């Protein structure tokens, strides 16, 4: 969780102040997925896996289609 927040999440701001609520946007989620696939899975073509699967998984979890996913809900 610390890695997701520190490296990939964006903090929601309200009235110019940080709220302590962290979200993954699509770019941050993709970057996290790249790291996870690269370090935890022994696949021949890691980029191909992300190209074919990432959007389907993102759309499944981004049910409101607002482009944000609560960091604690990240798969």
VENFEN-V69891 format. One record per backbone hydrogen bond with DSSP energy under -0.5 kcal/mol. NH is the residue of the N-H (numbers start at 1). CO is the residue of the C=O. E is the energy in kcal/mol with one decimal. If there is no record, write none. Layout:
nh = [NH	NH]
co = [CO	CO]
e = [E	E]
//
This chain:
nh = [5	6	7	8	9	10	12	14	17	19	22	23	24	25	26	29	30	31	32	33	34	35	36	37	38	39	40	41	43	46	49	50	51	52	53	54	57	58	59	60	61	62	63	65	69	71	73	74]
co = [1	2	3	4	4	23	21	17	14	12	20	10	69	23	67	25	26	27	28	29	30	31	32	33	34	35	36	37	41	44	45	46	47	48	49	50	53	54	55	56	57	58	61	62	24	22	70	71]
e = [-2.5	-3.0	-2.6	-1.9	-1.9	-3.2	-3.0	-2.8	-1.8	-2.2	-0.5	-2.8	-3.0	-0.5	-0.6	-2.6	-2.2	-2.4	-2.2	-2.4	-2.4	-1.9	-2.5	-2.8	-2.3	-2.2	-2.3	-1.3	-1.2	-0.5	-1.5	-1.7	-2.4	-2.0	-2.0	-2.2	-2.2	-3.2	-2.6	-1.6	-1.9	-2.7	-1.5	-1.5	-1.8	-2.0	-2.1	-1.0]
//
